[in-house]
C-alpha cells in the first residue's frame, strides 16, 4: 500500500482552479471498507460542482471556501476491511454508489446528504473509505475504465427505462426509446434499450456522432440542427404514435418538443438541462400541466437509482455483455484536462481518469 493518498481538490471556484494534493491514507471503521481506486469516470455534474454551479438541491449546496475531493463514480478493489464487515473481502473489485444511503425504493430528501463528490468527499483520489453497503460488485468482464462508467450514467439510464417498473421487471420489447444527445447517460440508454429489444431514436447536432450512434445500433437518427422540427420527424418514424420513453436532456427549450412527440401515456425523463436552468427570459413559459394532461404523460425527474436497482442493472449488463463506451482516458495527473474536455461537450460516451498506474 502506498504511503500517501493522492487527491484532486476543488473549492468549487472554477475548472482552472482544481489542485492536486495528498493526505494520509484513511482507515476503515466499523462497517466500512477501504478501497484502492483504479479508475474514475466523470459526469457533467462533476464540472458543475467544480464551478460552484451545482446548487439546485438544497441538501447538497456547497461552500466555495471548502476543499472538496470531487467525482462520484469509481471502480477499485478493497484494500482493508473494518470490523463487522462480512459481505466483502480484500481484493474484491467494487463500484461506488452515487448516494450510498439510498438502498431501495424512491429517493428521499435526506438521502441527498450522502451524495458522493458533494456534499461528501468524492473519489478522485487513490484511496477512500466506503460504508460496506455503499458499494456493489463490479462485473467481471468489464475493464476498470469501463466499469467506472456505471454508477451514474448507466444507473440513470436504467432507471429512465425501467425505474417505473417493479424491481426485477425490465421492459423494452415493442417500445420506442428516444435519447437526446450522445453523452454518457444517452449512450448508456441507447445500449440498454437496444439490448432490451426496443426501437431506438437518437438526436444530435453532429452527423459524425449520429454515424457513431448508428454503429452502436441506433435504429433512427435525427440531426436537430439541420432538422429543427425533430419532434415531427419522431412522429413520422413512429407512424404517428410517438416515443414511449424519452431521455429529456435539453431542458426548457426542448421539453415542449418532447411533449409533442411522446406517445399517449408515455414517459418523459427529465435528466438534464443543456439549454439552461432558468425560464425563458421573454416570459414564454411552458404550461406543463396542460402538456402532461394532453397525452396523460408522466414527467419524471431522475436522480440516479437505489443500490438494489444498480445490482439489477449489473446483472443485465453481464447477461447481454454490454460494454460502456469510453471516449477518452486521461492519466491521474491530467484530471484537470479531463474536466475541461468533458465540459467542452465534444465527447461521445464517457470520459475516464485512470487513477492507479
NORRA-V255854 format. One line per field, one symbol per residue. ss: DSSP state (h for helix, s for strand, l for the rest). phi: phi as a letter, one per 20 degrees, with the letter a starting at -180 (. if undefined). A space follows every 10 residues. Layout:
ss->???
phi->???
//
This chain:
ss->llllssssss llllhhhlss ssslllllll lsssssssss sslhhhhhhh hllllllhhh lllllllsll llssssssss slllllllll llssssllsl llllllllhh hhhhssllls llllslssss shhhssslll lllhhhhllh hhhhhhhhhh hhllllllll lllllsssss lllhhhhhhh hhhhhhllss ssssllhhhh hhhhhlllls sssllllllh hhhhhhhlll llssssssll lhhhhhhhhh hsssssssss llllllllll lllllllhhh hhhhlllsss slllllhhhh hhhhhhhhhh lllllsssss shhhhhhhhh hhhhllllls sssslll
phi->.fecdfbdcc dlcpfedfce bbbfffdfef mccedeedbc decggfffff emdecedfec fddfeefbee ncdbcbcfdb cefmddeccg nfeccfdfcg feeamffdgf fffdffmqee fedeafcbec fgedccffgf eefgffffef gdffffffff ecfeefgncd cpfnedddde ncfgffffff fffffeneed ccdaedffff fffffeogfb cceffecfef fffffffeln enefcceede ogedffffff cefgmfcdee dcbgeodefg fenefeffgf fffgcleddd fdclafgfff fgfgffgffd ledgeefbdd fgfdgfffgf ffffmefcnd dcdeefg
//
